[in-house]
Each structure stands twice: as structure tokens, then as C-alpha cells.
Amino acid sequence: MVRQARKPNWDRVIAGLRRGVAAGNVQAMTELAITINDGIRGPNGRVLVRRNAPYAFRLLRRAVEGGDENAAGSLGYAYNVGQGTKRNVAQAICWYRRAARSGDSGATSNLATVYRDAGKSDLAFQWWKRAADMRDGDAAVDVGYCYQYGIGTRKNTANAKRMFRRAIVSKDISRYPRCSAHR
């Protein structure tokens, strides 16, 4: 007999996280911020956790100030897209760099995207390469494309193939980039 995983009781989860926040627990601040940033809806569309991006942003700031390095990448993202705060690319870069220094491959890849969008393909390539070196399969696909088309680096078909192969076997890759790497 296969047991189905129990669905979380979101009222209890949120109450527990709020108690942690009140006690000054920085991990609870980060978890609550991530949970309420976008909110959660059930399969029927019912709101299970109400969205509150401004409060989530304030929690992320407190968590980072309290020493939770895991919150830095999320804070960078909030600044990057203006989620819960005014958009500020310079602040996003600052927080993404901090998160990258602590080993956050997602923040490292997001930093590459910021540079790509700013037209700085050489910096984008360098940061995607760092993220790929952290075993980020999505970033490995981006590095492969850079090598394949000479974006931010010299065109190098052998390196492109090598990066695509690395992406295909990666455990940290989403569906679309994995399919793209197979081409």
C-alpha cells in the first residue's frame, strides 16, 4: 500500500513561522518571506496563503541583516523585479553577488541574466560559467549557447558540446533547458 504525502496545514505552518519570526529566528524569516511572497493556492484555486510581497521583502531584509546568507539571493531577486519594493538593479547586483559568494548558483545565474539584459555579454558569460561550475545545469546550457554562437566569448563548438553534455546529466536543471541541450 502506497501512502500519500499529507498536505501541509498552511495555517499551522504559517503560525509556526510567525512564532519563529517573533523569536528572531532568521531561517523562519526567510521561509515565511518565501512562502508569502507569491502566496499559495490549492488545486481548486482557493487561496491557502495570502500573498504579501512588501512584508516578505521586509522579512528578507531582516533575515539578511540577521546573518541568513540564504536570503541574499531572494532579496536580490526582489530588487531585480521590484517585488515588494521599488525595482533597483544596482541593489539586485549587490545582493546577487553576496549570494553568489556564499555558493547560491541560482543567484549567480540571475546575476548573469542582469548583465545579459544590460548588454554586457562578456560579464554574463563569466557569471553563467561560475553558476555552471556550481553544477547548475540551466547555466551550463547558457554557457553552451555562448560558446556555440560566440556570445561573450570566442565561438567554440567543442566547448559548447561539452557544456550541453554536462547540462544533460545535471541533477539541477529544469525541463526546457534539458530539452534544449539535447538538440
N, C-alpha and C positions, 0 to 999 in steps of 0.2 A: 504494500500500500504506500502510495506516494503522498506525503504531507505537503499541503500548500503552505507557502510562507504567509505568516499572519500580516495583515495590513497594519501599518502603524496607526495608533490612535493619535492623530495630529494634535488634538487638544492637550493630551498628556505630554507629547514631545515638546511642544511649544512652551508649556508651563514649566517643564524641567529646564529647558534652555533659558527661560526668563529668570528662573531661580539662580542659575549659574551666572548669568549676566549681573544680577543684583549682588552676587557674592564676589564679583570681579574676575571670574574665570574667562580668560581671553579666548580659549578654544570655544566656549559656549557663545561668546560674542560673534566669533567668525561663523559658527554653524547656524546661529539664529539669523545672522545677516544674509547668508547664502540662501537659507530657506525662505525668508520673507522678501528677498529681493525681487523675485519673479512671482512669488506665491505658488500655491499648488492647487490643482483642480483634480477631482476624481474622474474616473472613466465616464461618468454621466454628465460631466461638465460642472458639477457642483463645486463651489469654492471650499476647499478644505483648509487652506492657509491663505489669509488675505495678503495681497501684495502691499509692500510699504518700502519703496526704494529709498526715500530720504532717510528713514530710520535705519535701514540696512547700511547706507553709506556712513552714517554717524557711528554705527557699531563697528564697521570695518576700521574706521579711523582709530577708535578706542582700542581695538584689538591689536593693530599695528603698533600703536604707542605703548601698549602693554607688553610688546615683545613677541607677538604671534606672527612669525615670518610667513605663514601660510596665507595670511590675509592680504599681503602686499600685492600679489597678482590680481586678486579680486578688486582691490582698491584701484589699481592701475586701469583695470577694465572699466570700472565705474567712471573714472575721469575720461577715459578714451571715448566712451559712447555717451557720456552725460547722463548716467543712470543714478538718480538720486542727488545729483549735483550738476553744476554747470560744466559743460564739456571743456576740458583743459588738456590739450595734447602734451604740453611740456610736463605737467604733473603726471600724466599717464606714463610718459617715458621714464620719469624718475622712479615711479613705483614699480614699473615693469623691470627696470634694471636691478632694483633691490631684490625683487622676487627671483630674477634670473641668477643673481649671485648666490641665492640660497638653494638653487637647484630646481626651480619651477620651470619645466620645459614649456608648459602652456604659455606662461608669461613671456618666455624667451621668444617663442614663435609669434606671439601677439606683437612684441616689440619689432620683429622683422616686418610684420604687416604694416605697422605705423610708418616705418621707413619706406616701404614699398609705395604706400599711398602718398608719401611726401616726394616721390620721385628719386629717392636715394637707393637705387637698386644694389649698389655695392655694399652698403650697410645692411640692407635687407638680406642679401645673400649670406653675409657673415653671421648674422643672428640666427637665420634658419639653420645654418651649418652647426652652430652651437646647440640649437634645440635638437637637431638630428643626432648629434654626439651624445645627447642625454637620452637617446633611444626613443625619441618622438617620431613615430612613423609618418605622421602627416607632414612634419617638417622635412623628413627625408624625401618625400615626393616633391616638395617645393624646391629643395636643393637639386634634385634630379632635373626638374624643369629648367632651373637656372643654368645647369651645365648643358642641357640639351639645346637651349636656344641662345646661350651666351648672355644671360641677364645677370649683370653684376659680377661676372667672372668670364673667363675665356670659355668658348664653346668646347666641350669635351664629351664626346659620345660614350666613351668607355666609362668615365666617371658617372655620367647620367645613368647608364645601365646598372652600375654598381649601387647607386643610391636607390633606384627603383627596386632592385632585388632586396636591399636592406628594408625598404618600406613594406614589401610584400610579406616578409617573415616577422615583421614587428608585431608585438602584442599590443602596442599603444598606437593604434591607427583607427580612424573611422572608416566607414564603408566606402564613401565616394573616393577618397584618395587611394584606397587599396585597389579599387576598380581601375582608377586612372593609371596606377603603377603597372598594371598588367598589360597595358596597351603597347 
